[in-house]
């Protein structure tokens, strides 16, 4: 059995909120007074009485050599604090975090980049700060530059780089350090989709060589595909630790990351107008069960329940589907014949939008429901990101992905029909043939 390379025991980190006020007109004497023993004691006393919060509380887990572990949780769960402690950027308030092996931390990738030095000079400078020898940097120089895609700007000062170029180069230097333990925060997978894919592929290749990867992400699809194991944090505590498929499902169904059902029970606070008011939104499967995760070939139902408070209005329900990148995948309006251009009596209605199987791409999607009248145009309610759902493509029989394991681009992933006609076949196709004609020789006698 592989040994543990990361051992975290009862880890806690406490932060003080706010800070003591400082006068902008403080004199040199005032500044020196703060450096005295009495001044330091007063400063410590003020700090002690400031409000505090625990970013991490009694966190314990172990990671074996060669494991690729995802760390998930909502904003403020303690993910970044955990990575900073493991990367020795900050110290814990209590408990311990033992690391066995050379650590490559992809958190503060810009550290060590001097704005007045060129990209070439900063590669050597940043590599040295990260513990690489000059010969090692020289041996990997071309690979670092090619990965970052900044060949044309190597001899330009990095202060003239765009933020994307700066981050790509810094990521590339850090990623090629070849650490025994790689600690990665999702915020570093920036830039265009091609570079994000390269970052994920690099982490996967690192794990494939027996090195350990700890990866923080908000993308459950990425964690499921990349990590066999996941740890879920919430308010500084470990809520779950186990197989990534199970832990991400627990996270999604818990409502901490996303919710498949949302209801407004108080009419006074429910979104709406004097004409129409939202009651609930629900993601469900064909059997009517609420679900936040769906296999790519399964249909997805979105139930929109609303009250019509005034009779006689032609109401158009709709749903806008957005992906993780904030792009609108599609907008669907309800124009079913029974209600198209027809006024509705007062009452409660539930309309369902069905998204067919083998249509959505893999990923997490947010649903923004609305009800409006079109003539005159008036939106009675619109709730951004009311509910969410995830689509997973696991290479099952009948899926769109088939046996392809690489990146599959596109806002949607429809399973379309292909038709092939054989125009030529056989071993003679593409070859030059020589046709000879037999002749009868003259017979002389």
C-alpha positions in Angstrom: 0.0 0.0 0.0 1.3 3.5 -0.8 2.4 5.7 2.0 0.7 8.9 3.1 2.4 12.0 1.6 -0.1 14.4 3.1 -1.3 14.0 6.7 -3.6 16.6 8.2 -4.6 16.2 11.8 -7.1 18.5 13.6 -6.1 21.4 11.5 -7.6 24.8 12.4 -7.0 28.4 11.2 -8.4 31.4 12.9 -8.5 34.9 11.4 -9.1 38.3 13.1 -11.7 40.4 11.4 -10.9 44.1 10.6 -7.8 45.8 12.0 -6.8 48.6 14.3 -7.3 52.0 12.9 -4.3 53.9 11.7 -4.0 57.6 11.4 -2.8 58.8 8.1 -1.1 61.8 9.8 0.9 59.7 12.3 4.3 61.2 13.0 7.7 59.4 13.0 7.5 59.4 16.9 4.1 57.7 16.7 5.5 55.0 14.4 8.6 54.5 16.7 6.3 54.2 19.7 4.5 51.3 18.1 7.9 49.5 17.9 8.4 49.8 21.6 7.5 46.9 24.0 4.7 48.9 25.4 3.4 49.7 21.9 3.6 46.1 20.9 1.7 45.0 24.0 -1.1 47.6 23.3 -1.2 46.4 19.7 -1.5 42.8 20.8 -4.3 43.7 23.2 -6.3 45.4 20.4 -5.8 42.4 18.1 -7.0 40.0 20.9 -10.3 41.9 21.3 -11.1 42.0 17.6 -13.8 39.6 16.3 -12.6 36.3 14.9 -13.8 33.5 12.7 -12.4 30.0 12.0 -11.7 29.4 8.3 -10.8 25.8 9.2 -12.0 23.7 12.2 -10.6 20.3 13.1 -9.9 19.2 9.6 -8.3 15.7 9.3 -7.5 13.6 6.3 -4.6 11.7 4.6 -3.6 11.5 0.9 -1.6 8.6 -0.4 1.3 8.8 -2.9 0.0 9.0 -6.4 -3.6 10.0 -5.5 -5.4 12.7 -7.4 -7.8 14.2 -4.9 -10.4 16.9 -5.6 -11.4 19.4 -2.9 -14.9 20.9 -3.3 -17.1 23.2 -1.4 -18.9 26.5 -1.7 -17.4 30.0 -1.3 -16.0 30.4 2.2 -15.8 26.6 2.8 -12.1 26.9 3.6 -10.6 25.4 0.4 -8.1 28.2 -0.3 -7.1 28.4 3.3 -6.3 24.7 3.3 -4.2 24.9 0.2 -2.2 27.9 1.6 -1.4 26.0 4.8 -0.3 22.9 2.8 1.8 25.2 0.6 3.4 26.8 3.6 2.1 30.2 2.6 0.4 30.6 6.0 0.6 28.8 9.3 -2.2 27.0 11.1 -3.6 28.2 14.4 -3.8 24.7 15.7 -3.3 21.1 14.6 -0.7 19.9 12.1 -0.2 19.4 8.3 2.7 17.1 7.5 4.0 17.0 3.9 6.4 14.3 2.7 7.9 15.3 -0.6 8.8 18.3 -2.8 5.7 20.5 -3.2 4.8 22.5 -6.3 2.1 25.0 -5.4 0.0 26.5 -8.2 -1.6 29.2 -6.0 0.5 32.3 -6.2 2.0 31.7 -9.7 3.0 35.3 -10.3 5.3 35.4 -7.3 8.9 36.1 -8.4 8.0 37.8 -11.7 9.7 41.1 -12.0 7.8 43.5 -14.3 10.9 45.1 -15.7 12.5 41.8 -16.7 11.8 40.0 -19.9 9.8 36.7 -20.1 13.0 34.8 -20.7 14.7 36.4 -17.6 11.6 35.8 -15.5 11.5 32.1 -16.5 15.0 31.7 -14.9 14.2 33.9 -12.0 10.8 32.3 -11.2 12.3 28.8 -11.7 15.1 29.5 -9.3 12.6 30.8 -6.7 10.6 27.6 -7.1 13.7 25.5 -6.5 14.9 24.6 -10.0 18.5 24.6 -11.0 19.7 26.6 -14.0 20.5 23.4 -15.9 17.1 22.0 -15.1 15.4 25.2 -16.4 17.5 25.3 -19.5 16.6 21.7 -20.2 12.9 22.4 -19.9 13.0 26.0 -21.3 11.5 25.2 -24.8 8.8 23.0 -23.2 7.9 25.8 -20.8 7.7 28.4 -23.6 5.7 26.2 -25.9 3.2 25.3 -23.1 2.7 29.0 -22.3 2.5 30.1 -26.0 4.5 33.3 -25.5 7.4 32.6 -28.0 7.0 35.9 -29.8 7.3 37.9 -26.5 10.1 36.2 -24.7 12.4 39.2 -24.9 9.7 41.7 -23.9 9.4 43.0 -20.4 6.5 41.2 -18.7 5.0 44.6 -17.6 3.8 44.8 -21.2 2.2 41.3 -21.1 -1.6 41.0 -20.9 -2.9 39.3 -17.7 -3.5 36.1 -19.6 0.0 36.0 -21.0 1.5 36.7 -17.6 -0.6 33.9 -16.0 0.1 31.4 -18.7 3.8 31.8 -18.4 3.8 31.6 -14.6 1.6 28.5 -14.7 3.9 26.9 -17.2 7.0 27.5 -15.1 5.3 26.1 -12.0 3.8 23.1 -13.8 7.1 22.0 -15.2 8.8 22.0 -11.8 8.0 18.2 -11.6 7.1 18.2 -7.9 6.3 15.1 -6.0 3.1 16.8 -4.7 1.2 19.2 -6.9 -1.3 21.6 -5.2 -3.6 23.4 -7.6 -6.2 26.0 -7.2 -8.8 26.2 -9.9 -8.3 30.0 -10.3 -5.1 29.3 -12.1 -6.9 27.4 -15.0 -7.6 30.8 -16.7 -7.4 32.1 -20.2 -9.0 30.4 -23.2 -10.5 27.0 -23.2 -7.4 25.5 -25.0 -5.1 26.6 -22.2 -7.6 25.4 -19.5 -7.5 22.0 -21.2 -3.7 22.0 -21.2 -3.7 22.8 -17.5 -6.1 19.8 -16.7 -4.1 17.5 -19.0 -0.9 18.5 -17.3 -2.3 17.7 -13.8 -3.6 14.3 -15.2 -0.2 13.5 -16.6 1.5 14.4 -13.3 -0.7 12.0 -11.4 -0.1 9.3 -14.0 3.6 9.3 -13.2 3.0 8.4 -9.5 3.0 12.0 -8.2 0.3 13.3 -5.9 -2.2 16.1 -6.9 -4.6 18.0 -4.7 -7.0 20.0 -6.9 -9.6 22.6 -5.8 -12.5 23.1 -8.2 -16.1 24.4 -8.5 -16.7 22.2 -11.5 -18.2 18.9 -10.5 -17.9 17.6 -14.0 -14.1 18.3 -14.0 -13.7 16.7 -10.5 -15.6 13.6 -11.6 -13.6 13.1 -14.7 -10.2 14.0 -13.2 -10.3 12.8 -9.6 -11.1 9.3 -8.3 -11.5 10.8 -4.8 -13.0 14.0 -3.5 -13.1 15.8 -0.1 -16.1 18.2 0.6 -15.6 21.2 2.9 -18.3 23.3 4.4 -17.7 26.2 6.8 -14.3 25.0 7.6 -15.3 21.3 8.3 -14.8 18.1 6.3 -18.4 17.0 5.5 -17.6 14.0 3.3 -14.6 12.2 1.9 -14.8 9.3 -0.6 -15.2 8.4 -4.3 -15.6 11.5 -6.4 -18.8 10.4 -8.1 -20.5 9.9 -4.7 -19.1 13.0 -3.0 -20.0 15.3 -5.9 -23.5 13.9 -5.9 -23.8 14.5 -2.2 -22.6 18.1 -2.7 -25.0 18.8 -5.5 -28.0 17.2 -3.7 -27.1 18.9 -0.4 -27.9 22.3 -1.9 -24.5 23.6 -0.9 -23.4 23.8 -4.5 -26.6 23.7 -6.4 -30.3 22.8 -5.9 -32.7 20.9 -8.1 -35.7 22.4 -6.3 -36.6 25.9 -5.1 -39.8 27.0 -3.6 -41.3 30.3 -2.5 -43.9 29.6 0.2 -44.5 33.2 1.3 -46.5 35.1 -1.4 -45.2 38.4 0.1 -41.6 37.6 -0.8 -42.1 35.5 -3.9 -40.9 37.0 -7.2 -43.7 38.4 -9.2 -46.1 41.2 -10.0 -49.8 41.8 -9.5 -50.3 39.7 -12.6 -48.2 36.6 -12.0 -46.1 35.2 -9.1 -43.5 32.4 -9.1 -44.2 29.4 -6.8 -41.5 26.9 -7.5 -38.9 25.6 -10.0 -37.8 22.0 -10.1 -35.4 19.8 -12.1 -36.7 16.2 -12.5 -36.3 13.0 -14.4 -38.9 11.2 -16.5 -40.2 9.4 -13.5 -40.9 12.7 -11.7 -38.0 12.4 -9.2 -36.1 15.6 -8.4 -32.5 15.3 -9.6 -29.5 17.5 -10.0 -27.4 15.1 -11.9 -28.4 13.5 -15.2 -26.7 11.1 -17.6 -26.3 12.7 -21.0 -28.7 10.4 -22.8 -31.5 11.0 -20.2 -34.2 13.6 -20.8 -34.3 16.5 -18.3 -37.6 18.1 -17.1 -37.8 21.6 -15.8 -41.1 22.3 -13.9 -42.1 25.9 -13.6 -45.1 26.5 -11.2 -46.6 30.0 -11.0 -49.9 31.7 -10.0 -51.9 33.9 -12.3 -53.4 36.6 -10.1 -55.3 38.5 -12.7 -57.3 36.9 -15.5 -57.2 37.9 -19.1 -53.4 38.2 -19.7 -51.5 36.3 -22.4 -48.6 35.0 -20.4 -45.4 33.4 -21.9 -43.3 31.2 -19.5 -39.7 30.8 -20.4 -36.4 29.4 -19.2 -32.9 30.6 -20.0 -30.1 27.9 -19.6 -26.6 29.2 -18.8 -23.4 27.2 -18.6 -20.5 27.5 -16.1 -18.8 30.1 -18.3 -21.9 32.4 -18.1 -22.8 31.7 -21.8 -26.5 31.4 -22.7 -26.8 27.9 -24.1 -30.4 28.5 -25.2 -33.6 30.4 -24.3 -36.9 28.4 -24.6 -40.3 30.1 -24.6 -43.6 28.2 -24.1 -45.6 28.5 -27.3 -47.7 25.3 -26.9 -50.9 25.5 -28.9 -53.3 25.3 -25.9 -52.1 28.6 -24.5 -50.3 30.3 -27.4 -51.8 33.9 -27.7 -54.6 32.9 -25.3 -55.4 34.7 -22.1 -55.2 32.6 -18.9 -57.9 32.5 -16.2 -56.7 33.2 -12.6 -55.2 30.0 -11.1 -52.1 28.0 -10.5 -50.2 26.5 -13.5 -47.3 24.1 -13.8 -45.6 24.0 -17.2 -42.7 21.6 -18.0 -39.8 22.2 -20.4 -38.4 18.9 -21.6 -34.7 18.9 -22.7 -34.2 15.7 -24.8 -31.4 13.3 -24.0 -28.2 13.5 -26.0 -28.6 17.2 -26.5 -26.9 19.1 -23.6 -23.1 19.2 -23.3 -21.4 17.8 -20.3 -21.2 20.3 -17.4 -23.2 22.3 -14.8 -26.0 24.5 -16.0 -28.1 27.2 -14.3 -31.8 27.7 -15.0 -33.3 31.2 -15.0 -37.2 31.1 -15.2 -39.4 33.9 -16.2 -43.0 34.8 -17.1 -43.8 37.7 -19.3 -46.4 39.3 -21.6 -45.2 40.1 -25.0 -47.8 42.7 -26.2 -47.1 45.0 -24.5 -43.8 43.6 -23.4 -43.6 43.2 -19.6 -41.6 40.8 -17.4 -43.6 39.8 -14.4 -40.7 37.8 -12.8 -37.2 36.7 -13.8 -35.0 34.8 -11.3 -31.4 34.3 -12.4 -29.9 30.9 -11.6 -32.9 29.7 -9.6 -31.9 26.1 -9.9 -29.0 24.1 -11.3 -28.3 20.7 -12.8 -25.3 18.7 -14.0 -25.0 16.6 -17.1 -22.4 13.8 -17.1 -21.1 11.8 -20.1 -19.6 8.7 -18.8 -18.8 6.8 -22.0 -21.8 4.5 -21.5 -23.3 2.6 -24.4 -25.6 4.9 -26.4 -23.9 8.1 -25.2 -22.6 10.8 -27.5 -19.0 10.6 -26.3 -18.6 6.9 -27.3 -15.0 5.8 -26.7 -13.5 9.2 -27.1 -11.9 10.4 -23.8 -10.5 13.8 -24.8 -12.0 17.3 -24.7 -15.4 17.5 -26.5 -16.1 21.1 -27.3 -19.4 22.8 -28.0 -22.2 24.5 -26.1 -24.5 21.5 -26.8 -23.7 17.9 -27.6 -26.5 16.5 -29.8 -26.4 12.9 -31.0 -26.9 13.4 -34.7 -27.4 10.9 -37.5 -24.6 10.0 -39.9 -24.9 8.2 -43.2 -22.2 6.6 -45.1 -22.3 5.5 -48.8 -19.6 3.2 -50.2 -18.4 4.7 -53.4 -15.4 2.5 -54.0 -14.2 -0.6 -52.2 -11.7 -3.4 -52.6 -7.9 -3.6 -52.8 -7.8 -2.2 -56.4 -9.1 1.3 -55.2 -6.4 3.9 -55.7 -4.1 1.7 -57.7 -3.1 2.1 -61.4 -4.1 -0.9 -63.5 -2.4 -1.9 -66.8 -4.7 -3.6 -69.3 -2.9 -5.6 -72.0 -4.6 -6.8 -75.2 -3.5 -10.2 -76.6 -2.6 -10.3 -80.3 -2.4 -13.2 -82.7 1.0 -13.5 -84.5 1.1 -13.7 -88.2 1.5 -17.3 -89.4 3.6 -17.6 -92.5 3.8 -20.7 -94.4 
